[in-house]
Amino acid sequence: MQDKILLNQNQIPTHYYNILADLPFPMDPPLHPGTKQPISPNDMSPIFPMALIEQEMSPQREIEIPAAVREAYALYRPTPLIRAVRLEKLLKTPAKIYYKYEGVSPTGSHKPNTALAQAYYNKLAGTKKLVTETGAGQWGSSLAFACHQFGMACTVYMVRVSYEQKPYRKTMMNLFGAEIYPSPSDRTEAGRRILAQDPDCPGSLGIAISEAIEEALQNEHYKYSLGSVLNHVLLHQTVIGLETMEQFKMIGDYPDVIIGCHGGGSNFAGLALPFVRDKIAGKNIDIVAVEPSSCPTLTAGKIEYDFGDNAGLTPLMKMHTLGHDFIPPTIHAGGLRYHGSAPIISALLNHGLINAKALDQISIFDGALLFARSEGIIPAPESSHAVKAAIDTAVQAKEEGKEKTIVFNLSGHGLLDLSAYEAYLNGKLTREVEQAVA
Ligand SMILES: Cc1ncc(COP(=O)(O)O)c(C=O)c1O
């Protein structure tokens, strides 16, 4: 039996998989925030290059990955699929547990998969600087890295609570040459408006997005970049699931259960979408997105048109949402503190093709501890939601005496999240459920 299922560099996927070509239902279009009419490519051109706008709307099933992006991916892709044999033993489960480990990327998560693609297309279009937001810093450090690879400047608005909790992420972004500001900041109107209401506001991804878009709109050579939610971001992340499918083929297995944590939906989608295609074609697979109970977008949010940011600068998207002015409790999984969800994921949930569950902060660290002690990898707090859900599924399989194959996306490592682990070990974390949708 093999613990690690590895592909060669020449097996990096050549094409992204676009699920829009296979959905058995139409998607509701994004709407212009002013006219409330479906937006046109030109409406989006002030903030995105045309190649990405075309991908956002493309009906094509397969979209070629440019050679320069595949070369950049070769720094860390293909990523390993690992069988968690030691965890299985610890749990005494008949289930087989596999994880796709995206923490081997230069910045420690799945985020470079889209950061590199976005930086490449922006560079081609002549962009001089990309402006973005970041929660826990995984996305900001990935875009900072990608901008440096392709020779562009980068500015990051980092959610204030994470900026204070995770100072080394800031150093990492500085190291790659980016400028960082805690959000809300006094550099933008969106930030100043929030600070006037609450000078101690911990910030949210929705606020940081507003600030980043506002800055990007100030200069025609600047563009905005988003690390999740949008169709083209999910598209770039499908390299994860495409590789995973090849890896399962190599060992002659196929998963019964697929799990990913959910912030805006990109790592979950990256693993799941190629399998959703099989599910649409009739395969019996349970596909589960896991979110924090303090920010229960999928399990308690309404599906309706809402803004992707706090100030209402983005198009209106039909998605599961807690409301664009929702400011989630300051949990350590900063990358999951988002009020909305990718329209594709929201629609899949609404049509019963995927499921969702919510877990509280203490139980996800309980799961992360078991995983770290058996498999040796300290998961990012975001990814720990998937870890815990996989453990729960394996324990349930034991109780039911079922031999299930489970795969989850270990979207990142937690080596820059040790302050969160310290708080957990010192009993300083709250279960935070009560604060949920208060
Ligand atoms: C390690 C990790 N996993 C997951 C997420 C959540 O984002 P998404 O739902 O887009 O994958 C983040 C976001 O910052 C992250 O850093």
PDBQT file of the ligand as one rigid body, heavy atoms in Angstrom, charges set to zero:
ROOT
HETATM    1  C1  LIG A 501      -5.815  27.764   4.063  1.00  0.00    +0.000 C 
HETATM    2  C2  LIG A 501      -7.113  28.349   3.602  1.00  0.00    +0.000 A 
HETATM    3  N1  LIG A 501      -8.135  27.509   3.338  1.00  0.00    +0.000 NA
HETATM    4  C3  LIG A 501      -9.335  27.990   2.947  1.00  0.00    +0.000 A 
HETATM    5  C4  LIG A 501      -9.568  29.346   2.811  1.00  0.00    +0.000 A 
HETATM    6  C5  LIG A 501     -10.935  29.808   2.438  1.00  0.00    +0.000 C 
HETATM    7  O1  LIG A 501     -11.075  30.334   1.173  1.00  0.00    +0.000 OA
HETATM    8  P1  LIG A 501     -11.822  29.564   0.031  1.00  0.00    +0.000 P 
HETATM    9  O2  LIG A 501     -13.185  29.199   0.527  1.00  0.00    +0.000 OA
HETATM   10  O3  LIG A 501     -11.853  30.502  -1.094  1.00  0.00    +0.000 OA
HETATM   11  O4  LIG A 501     -10.999  28.366  -0.282  1.00  0.00    +0.000 OA
HETATM   12  C6  LIG A 501      -8.535  30.249   3.045  1.00  0.00    +0.000 A 
HETATM   13  C7  LIG A 501      -8.757  31.688   2.869  1.00  0.00    +0.000 C 
HETATM   14  O5  LIG A 501      -7.962  32.523   3.181  1.00  0.00    +0.000 OA
HETATM   15  C8  LIG A 501      -7.281  29.733   3.463  1.00  0.00    +0.000 A 
HETATM   16  O6  LIG A 501      -6.263  30.549   3.729  1.00  0.00    +0.000 OA
ENDROOT
TORSDOF 0
